[in-house]
Amino acid sequence: MEREAILNLSRVFGFEQTEEQRKSQKLEETLVELYATMRPSLIGYAYQVVGSTGDSEDLVQVAFLKLFDHLQRNAKILNVRSWLYRVVHNLAIDHVRRRGAHDNAVAGWVADRALADHATSAENELIQQQKVAGCMAMLNERERQCLALRAEGLSYQEVGEVLGISHKSVSVYLVRGLKKVRGANK
Amino acid sequence: MTKFSREGVFPGSSRPHLNEAQVIAYLDGELPRPEREAARDHLEVCWTCRGLLTEIENSIDAFLEVRTSLLPEESAFSETRVEQFRQRLARHAGSFEAAPVPLTDRLSSLWIRATHAVAYLLQPRQAAIAGFLVVTMLVIMFTDALNTRVSADTVLARVGEYEAAHLPATGQVSRTAMRVERIERKGHTTGSVEELGTLTVLRDSIRPEMYVQAQTPSGKTGHLVIGDDGRMNEELLGVLLTPEDAAFEQYILNEHWMPVLSADEFRHLGAAQGSVLSARKAADEMDVSYHFSGNPSGIAEALLQVNAADYAPTSISFLTAGQETQREYRFTRTAFSVEPRTPEIAALFAPAAAVPETTTAEARKLPAFSKPVPLSYAESHATPEEVAIASALHKSDACLGEEIYVFPMSDGTLLVQGLVDDAARREAIVRTLRSVAHNVRIEIYLPREIKNGSDLYNPPEQFTEIAPVGLGGEQGATLADLSSGQSPLYERLNRHFSQPGISREDADKQVDVFSSEMVTIARQTFLHAWALKRLDGEFSASRTANLSAVELQEIDQMRQDHRRWIATLARRESEMLSPIAGPADAASSASHTGIPDSDTMLALARTQNELVRALFADSRQAAQADANLSRLLAVVRRMGS
């Protein structure tokens, strides 16, 4: 009863929350929803570069915090999706450089599997490993990035924006990359 | 009969075969319209190109398969992750310092932008169409995407502020425990981590000496009292370090490094060499490091790690140079507490002359870490986190009559403790608190969960004013209950509400509604004045000395909110009362004597609350009704001015 009375009064006078606060909270809410939607794809991409789920999760969150700052600062973003991929890409590259290691997801994956079940590794598991390692090893960094971003559904233009290259170059990397994949699978 | 040509052109078509890039672009929907139509027509009739298309589709499938096997499995905790991000964003948003642009402009355009941006995202095709604006975008990206640098000096200054806020007050000592580790790295991998032992450091509020105790995992101990300008010695370090650490030991001795995680002590390390100071910010941590070259000890970097949320230093590392193998000595803070300076502890700081320098065989036994206890406001400083919590409680109205307090604890943590009426309310408050403070301990009880009262601490400060009657309890009594009698103003109110065409019952009902509203508003006014007064103790000048302008502004905002509520509610009372008051009272206006301070405000609010109850919810004081009404009007006008 008492609490209801308080709440009704708040409504009558209508200033328990300012317009500014409401808007800022709405932005936060929007970003959380966006995060929930985009999280798996962005983490997938970051993982491919840094090779650790924990770090990927963190990088993606940092990218969203930057997005928040950016919007708070009134900066213009025309395509949020490629903006996010770009920031995640840069953060991931930076992370790898800082760590001084270039063990990407492939090496990490192979090492993990090797450690996890080297005793019981089934034959087809081994074949799959070799196939993956073979396929990914043939791709260079750019080809891998272009293929991964395209696989996430980005247009050539967007892939180009993320990687800072032209959409024509994207096309070239895709052709080369797919050719190598085909070669590895033969 | 058409013969199949394997040359560049299919006989039935005027177009040459598609190359791989064209086929892929066709599959990806990236060809401009005329080319796309031409390619489609060609593919319909050309087996060669369709074969290529199938081959490409297969390699896309193969790539996707490989990629899927590489991706981390979607964690079962994605909801937890999202929740964790929600909290992180809330904390981040809280610390976002507004640029000096008019706030309303900024926010309205920001909202429009955000909606637009998200609308674009939800419609990828539109996003693709918007590609021609890429130039603008690239400019933005290049300028901000890698903005992870932070100023090392700023970080160190903040660390200094953190320390100042956590110094032991007179009559206390601080106790820090650090884990000491040696980490060997080969190439890129983290190699072995070996725990060398722990260092416990006691710092006094009275004497300049520092008591340091070293203990190895095997139980070997040593201790040392270090004076004002002293340093650690070989004996003490020898407890933790082995002969292979000789170079590092020499470094520590040469640099006079004291085992303290502090900004000053850290700066001291950089002062000696021509060293380079840098800082970097990761997710929840910040690193500040000095790089130096040519130190004979081989140490090339000293790195201080700081918690990004509150600038508490968490560890210090000393790293050797080396491409292939690198060694790190890391001192990580594992516990910190402020505790009373008992005679037992005071004896530890006795001058070196009075106590043998080190006794590795039998170090004096340190009393165990005591359970953290709440500190009074006088003994503690307000932290940014405490402000954030108070502000969150304020926004959820938990500062109005609910017994919820933020306790600064002796170990430097915060405890939010209190009592609420129902579980739903508790849940709402806990959720609000979790969104601003992740490390805080929250103990909010329901009345039935309190067994003997021993679970609840006393408020950090009782102010001299006597506790308000009925705060928290006697909910039912706040609404005017006139069933057993008539309020002193009944006749007058009834006259006021009895208009031609209004039945006697309706007029009675209106009197009841009016009285109830008066009582509710009066109580609300009083609760706001009470909350305003509470802020005085909680965020007194001495407690807030170390806070930044942003936090001070937040505290000020809370005060202003309460004052605004008081003024609005009092004005509402005044408006309601004027028509039923006598002509003399109705005409008089508030006598201005400046803005009342929080004490005066509380006294005024108490008076108005008591008068309203006497006039509208009590049938015993009919005699002074007129005088009371005049007094009440004067009081609410003063508060509403």
Interface residues (C-beta under 8 A of the other chain):
Chain A: M1 E2 R3 A5 I6 L9 S10 F13 F15 E16 Q17 E19 E20 K23 S24 K26 L27 E28 T30 L31 V32 L34 Y35 A36 R39 P40 I43 G44 Y47 Q48 T53 S56 E57 D58 Q61 V62 F64 L65 K66 F68 D69 H70 L71 Q72 R73 N74 A75 K76 I77 L78 N79 V80 R81 S82 W83 R86 V87 N90 L91 D94 R98 R99 G100 A101 H102 D103 A105 V106 W109 Q128 K131 V132 C135 M136 L147 A148 R150 A151 G153 S155 Y156 Q157 E158 G160 E161 G164 H167 S171 V172 L174 V175 G177 L178 K179 V181 R182 A184 N185
Chain B: E20 A21 I24 A25 D28 E30 E55 I56 N58 S59 I60 A62 F63 L64 V66 R67 S69 L70 L71 P72 E74 S75 S78 R81 V82 F85 R86 R88 L89 A90 H92 A93 F96 A98 A99 V101 L103 T104 R106 L107 S108 S109 L110 W111 R113 A114 T115 A117 V118 Y120 L121 P124 A127 A128 A130 G131 L133 V134 T136 M137 L138 I140 M141 D144 A145 L146 N147 T148 G187 H188 T189 R280 A282 A283 K395 D397 L400 D421 R425 Q475 G476 T478 L479 T520 I521 Q524 R564 W565 T568 L569
